[in-house]
Amino acid sequence: MSSYYGQYGVVLAVALAGAGLVAVAFGAARLIAPSRPGIGDKLVTYECGIDPVGEGWSQTQIRYYIYGFLFVIFDVEAIFLFPWATVFEGLGYAAVVEMAIFIGILAVGLLYAWRKGVLRWV
């Protein structure tokens, strides 16, 4: 019974060590980091070491986000095909039907995006 509680002791020790590490990191950052940078430096946009030119605000077209969103959706969905393909033979007919439904849902999503004109770059 003591080894049972000993396992909880290990978990507690790791949790305390993690909390201590976080506390040390925050404490070191508080001691080392500058506390009051100049007011002029605070308001300057910094990007890649180049001084900013023009305004800090620029308009970005939404289609870039839509392309990124569609890529992430279909990329993540395609990842689910790889584990299924590795054990395909042992799964049987029901798994083939389920994967056909899954791919069908993906196809409907792609067809919807195509019909809405989202995939046109112009």
VEXVOVEX-475427 format. One line per 10 residues: number of its first residue (from 1); for each residue x, y, z of N, C-alpha, C, O, CB. Coordinates in pm, whole numbers, always signed. Each point is the difference from the previous one (the first is absolute). Glycine has a CB too. Layout:
// VEXVOVEX-475427
NUM = X,Y,Z,X,Y,Z,X,Y,Z,X,Y,Z,X,Y,Z  ...
This chain:
// VEXVOVEX-475427
1 = +82,-119,+0,-82,+119,+0,+86,+125,+0,-41,+103,-54,-138,-228,+174  +299,+119,-60,+85,+119,+6,+54,+36,-139,+20,+117,-29,+43,-176,+266  -40,-41,-322,+48,+31,-135,-110,+70,-81,+28,+79,-90,+129,-278,+99  -282,+169,+22,-113,+66,-66,+3,+149,+29,-14,+82,-91,-123,-292,+107  +155,+246,+109,+7,+142,+37,+134,+61,-42,+9,+121,-21,-163,-165,+214  +255,-37,-205,+129,+48,-46,-6,+51,-143,+71,+93,-36,+39,-254,+189  -194,+101,-234,-17,+47,-138,-62,+139,-2,+36,+83,-83,-62,-320,+4  -66,+263,+170,-56,+135,+10,+107,+99,+47,-1,+117,-40,-225,-215,+91  +318,+51,+32,+111,+84,+44,+89,+42,-116,+46,+114,-5,-53,-228,+226  +31,+23,-313,+80,+33,-119,-72,+104,-84,+62,+95,-48,+39,-326,+48
11 = -231,+214,-19,-77,+98,-77,+2,+136,+68,+15,+102,-66,-163,-286,-20  +133,+185,+217,+4,+125,+76,+137,+66,-11,+9,+122,-15,-180,-212,+172  +278,+11,-149,+136,+54,-11,+23,+61,-138,+61,+107,-10,+20,-278,+177  -126,+105,-271,+16,+55,-135,-83,+127,-16,+47,+96,-62,-7,-328,-29  -160,+235,+145,-83,+121,-8,+64,+116,+75,+0,+113,-49,-205,-257,+30  +260,+117,+137,+68,+105,+76,+126,+48,-72,+29,+120,+0,-119,-218,+212  +164,+7,-272,+120,+38,-75,-38,+86,-120,+68,+98,-30,+48,-309,+105  -223,+176,-142,-47,+81,-114,-44,+137,+43,+34,+99,-64,-104,-306,-50  -6,+215,+223,-44,+130,+51,+119,+83,+45,+2,+121,-19,-220,-223,+90  +318,+37,-9,+121,+71,+41,+78,+54,-119,+52,+111,+4,-41,-256,+197
21 = -4,+67,-308,+69,+44,-121,-69,+121,-62,+66,+95,-43,+9,-331,+3  -207,+233,+37,-75,+114,-52,+22,+122,+87,+19,+110,-53,-191,-265,-42  +170,+139,+227,+21,+112,+91,+140,+58,-16,+16,+122,+1,-178,-224,+160  +263,+18,-176,+137,+48,-20,+10,+75,-132,+65,+104,-7,+25,-297,+143  -152,+141,-242,+6,+66,-130,-67,+137,+5,+55,+97,-53,-55,-321,-59  -117,+234,+175,-67,+129,+11,+79,+97,+88,+9,+119,-30,-230,-234,-2  +279,+63,+141,+82,+85,+87,+123,+53,-71,+35,+117,+13,-118,-246,+182  +150,+43,-272,+119,+43,-74,-38,+102,-106,+73,+97,-21,+34,-320,+62  -218,+202,-107,-45,+96,-102,-30,+135,+64,+27,+105,-59,-120,-292,-79  +37,+186,+255,-33,+125,+69,+126,+74,+42,+4,+123,-5,-217,-225,+86
31 = +317,+29,-40,+125,+63,+41,+83,+48,-119,+62,+107,+7,-64,-253,+195  +4,+70,-308,+88,+29,-113,-62,+97,-100,+71,+85,-55,+27,-310,+84  -227,+215,-53,-65,+81,-104,-1,+148,+37,-14,+34,+118,-128,-232,-179  +158,+285,-39,-8,+144,+30,-143,+35,+40,-96,-52,-56,+284,+102,-106  -199,+39,+261,-132,+29,+52,-66,+121,-64,-123,+8,-4,+198,-109,+215  +5,+196,-262,-58,+121,-57,+73,+41,-127,+88,+86,+4,-158,-13,+224  +35,-133,-340,+60,+49,-124,-54,+138,-33,-107,+39,+48,+133,-275,-132  +47,+309,+2,-42,+136,-36,-136,+2,-67,-38,-96,-67,+276,+159,+43  -312,+46,+42,-135,+9,-56,+3,-5,-151,-92,-54,-61,+20,+188,+259  +176,-79,-261,+9,-4,-146,+21,-140,-52,-55,-37,-104,+146,+266,+109
41 = -12,-307,+67,+26,-137,-43,-121,-89,+17,-17,-98,-72,+255,+130,+131  -322,+0,+36,-116,-84,+26,-103,+5,-111,-69,-99,-25,+108,+136,+265  -51,+75,-306,-104,+18,-100,+45,-34,-142,-81,+5,-92,-13,+169,+238  +221,-209,-166,+51,-29,-133,-28,-146,-33,+26,-89,+80,+153,+265,-57  -232,-199,-143,-22,-137,-47,+134,-59,-38,+77,+62,-73,-312,-7,-8  +263,-175,+128,+128,-65,-29,-27,-126,-79,-79,-85,+40,+184,+179,+170  -38,-104,-325,-16,-121,-79,+129,-28,-73,+42,+78,-85,-289,-35,+58  +311,-152,+59,+119,-50,-68,+117,+99,+5,+85,-5,-89,-235,-125,-60  +158,+216,+245,+111,+91,+11,-2,+116,-96,+97,+76,-6,+28,-266,+84  -232,+206,-153,-11,+107,-98,-89,+109,+58,-104,-29,+59,+137,-132,-253
51 = +9,+287,+177,-83,+109,+47,-131,+3,-78,+1,-20,-122,+203,+152,+186  -315,-109,+3,-129,+0,-68,-12,+119,-95,+49,+110,+27,-151,-226,+170  +35,+91,-310,-24,+104,-100,-150,+9,-19,-65,-102,-22,+290,+63,-95  -280,+156,+124,-144,+18,-19,-76,-30,+127,+56,+2,+110,-31,-60,-350  -153,+31,+223,-86,-28,+115,+16,-143,+47,+47,-87,-75,-209,+257,-7  +124,-194,+205,+8,-134,+55,-120,-86,-34,+0,-121,+27,+135,+214,+155  -237,-34,-240,-121,-73,-33,-5,-27,-149,+25,+90,-80,-146,+14,+275  +90,-224,-232,-18,-32,-142,-115,-99,-12,-25,-80,+90,+271,+120,-140  -314,-32,-60,-115,-87,-22,+45,-128,-68,+75,+4,-97,-228,+196,+81  +106,-312,+66,+31,-129,-58,-128,-61,-50,-104,+4,+67,+302,-37,+86
61 = -191,-24,-272,-121,-59,-57,-35,-130,+72,+88,-76,+41,-35,+181,-266  -180,-129,+239,-49,-115,+76,+29,-131,-72,+4,-106,+63,-182,+250,+35  +197,-139,-229,+21,-127,-72,+126,-71,+43,+7,-122,-11,-128,+219,-182  +222,-26,+242,+120,-66,+50,-34,-86,+122,+50,-112,+13,+92,+302,-99  -225,-140,+172,-41,-76,+117,-88,-119,-38,+9,-106,+60,+6,+315,+77  -98,-189,-237,-86,-111,-44,+83,-112,-59,-26,-117,+28,-161,+278,-71  +287,-125,-39,+88,-104,-54,+74,-73,+112,+10,-123,-2,+16,+258,-207  +24,-60,+305,+69,-63,+113,-93,-91,+79,+38,-110,+40,+114,+306,-28  -273,-149,+11,-98,-77,+75,-37,-129,-74,-6,-107,+61,-84,+320,+39  +66,-203,-230,-31,-119,-79,+116,-97,-1,-20,-122,+8,-134,+257,-149
71 = +276,-83,+130,+116,-88,+1,+9,-76,+131,+22,-121,+1,+97,+277,-155  -136,-86,+265,+10,-66,+130,-109,-105,+15,+26,-111,+47,+73,+319,+53  -220,-175,-142,-110,-97,+11,+31,-127,-78,-8,-110,+55,-155,+298,-27  +198,-173,-156,+21,-119,-82,+131,-69,+32,+11,-122,-19,-145,+229,-159  +232,-36,+227,+125,-62,+39,-20,-85,+125,+47,-114,+6,+81,+304,-107  -197,-138,+199,-26,-77,+122,-89,-119,-30,+21,-109,+53,+2,+317,+84  -121,-189,-222,-88,-111,-35,+77,-108,-76,-24,-119,+21,-171,+276,-29  +287,-117,-78,+77,-98,-76,+93,-80,+92,+34,-114,-32,-45,+263,-170  +51,-93,+312,+87,-71,+95,-72,-122,+57,+63,-100,+34,+55,+316,+24  -251,-207,-47,-75,-114,+52,+0,-119,-96,-32,-111,+41,-111,+272,+84
81 = +177,-138,-250,+4,-110,-96,+122,-91,+20,-9,-119,-28,-112,+266,-134  +231,-95,+210,+122,-79,+12,-10,-113,+103,+38,-112,-34,+87,+314,-33  -173,-179,+189,-12,-114,+91,-100,-104,-51,+20,-120,+20,+37,+272,+170  -161,-106,-254,-99,-92,-55,+62,-84,-110,-28,-120,-9,-156,+281,+66  +267,-100,-141,+60,-73,-112,+100,-105,+48,+20,-100,-68,-52,+301,-75  +94,-180,+257,+99,-97,+48,-65,-127,+53,+63,-106,-3,+89,+295,+58  -274,-182,-8,-68,-119,+53,-123,-34,-82,-95,-60,+50,+178,+116,+178  -82,-18,-354,-116,-14,-88,-48,-144,-11,-121,-25,+6,+203,+221,-134  +9,-292,+113,-41,-139,-24,-74,-62,+117,-91,-80,-19,+286,+58,-131  -157,+57,+270,-61,-63,+117,-129,+64,+46,-61,-48,+96,+286,-14,-30
91 = -269,+168,-129,-117,+73,+49,-133,-54,-50,-100,+3,+72,+244,+194,-60  -146,-246,-132,-124,-55,-52,-82,+99,-81,+42,+113,-24,-42,-264,+217  -117,+105,-234,-86,+76,-90,-59,+125,+66,-17,+102,-67,-35,-315,-50  +21,+206,+245,-61,+114,+70,+95,+119,+2,-44,+115,-14,-90,-273,+155  +263,+133,-124,+97,+109,+1,+12,+64,-137,+21,+121,-10,+105,-236,+194  -139,+36,-289,+4,+56,-136,-120,+92,-22,+14,+106,-60,+109,-311,-24  -238,+164,+132,-120,+83,-15,+15,+129,+82,-36,+108,-47,-105,-314,+9  +192,+194,+160,+20,+119,+83,+98,+97,-64,-21,+121,+3,-28,-257,+200  +158,+84,-262,+97,+88,-65,-59,+61,-126,+32,+114,-35,+155,-252,+127  -272,+66,-161,-67,+57,-118,-91,+116,+42,-7,+101,-69,+16,-327,-48
101 = -78,+211,+229,-84,+109,+52,+88,+119,+38,-35,+115,-29,-136,-281,+113  +283,+140,-20,+93,+106,+40,+52,+76,-121,+0,+123,-1,+64,-258,+202  -19,+64,-301,+50,+64,-122,-113,+71,-72,+22,+105,-61,+157,-281,+39  -300,+122,+28,-115,+68,-59,-28,+133,+67,-31,+98,-67,-64,-319,+9  +106,+226,+191,-18,+127,+72,+106,+100,-43,-29,+118,-18,-73,-240,+214  +227,+75,-211,+106,+89,-48,-31,+51,-140,+22,+117,-30,+144,-242,+171  -215,+38,-226,-32,+40,-137,-114,+102,-2,+3,+94,-79,+73,-319,-3  -175,+207,+167,-110,+97,+8,+53,+136,+47,-43,+103,-52,-121,-289,+100  +254,+187,+48,+60,+125,+46,+80,+68,-109,-8,+122,-16,+17,-215,+245  +67,+17,-304,+77,+56,-110,-92,+50,-110,+24,+107,-57,+166,-261,+110
111 = -295,+80,-84,-97,+43,-101,-69,+129,+43,-23,+89,-82,-12,-329,+13  +1,+251,+196,-63,+121,+53,+93,+121,-16,-42,+106,-44,-89,-246,+208  +257,+121,-128,+97,+110,-13,+18,+38,-147,+13,+118,-32,+104,-195,+241  -116,-21,-296,+17,+28,-143,-121,+74,-55,+15,+95,-77,+129,-299,+54  -264,+161,+62,-123,+63,-51,-17,+144,+53,-57,+85,-69,-49,-313,+55  +156,+254,+134,-9,+135,+55,+104,+93,-63,-3,+121,+23,-82,-218,+191  +177,+42,-293,+102,+81,-66,+118,+33,+89,+77,+91,-31,-256,+2,-107  +193,-165,+246,+108,+27,+95,+136,-39,-61,+101,+62,+33,-260,-99,+161  +162,-60,-281,+126,-50,-52,+52,+81,-119,+106,-32,-54,-174,-192,+133  -4,+326,-121,+49,+89,-105,+91,+105,+61,-35,+59,+102,-173,-96,-239
121 = +323,+60,+79,+99,+89,+57,-19,+146,-42,+62,+88,+60,+94,-280,-56  -237,+221,-101,-14,+137,-50,-65,+92,+94,-18,+118,-31,+8,-208,-186
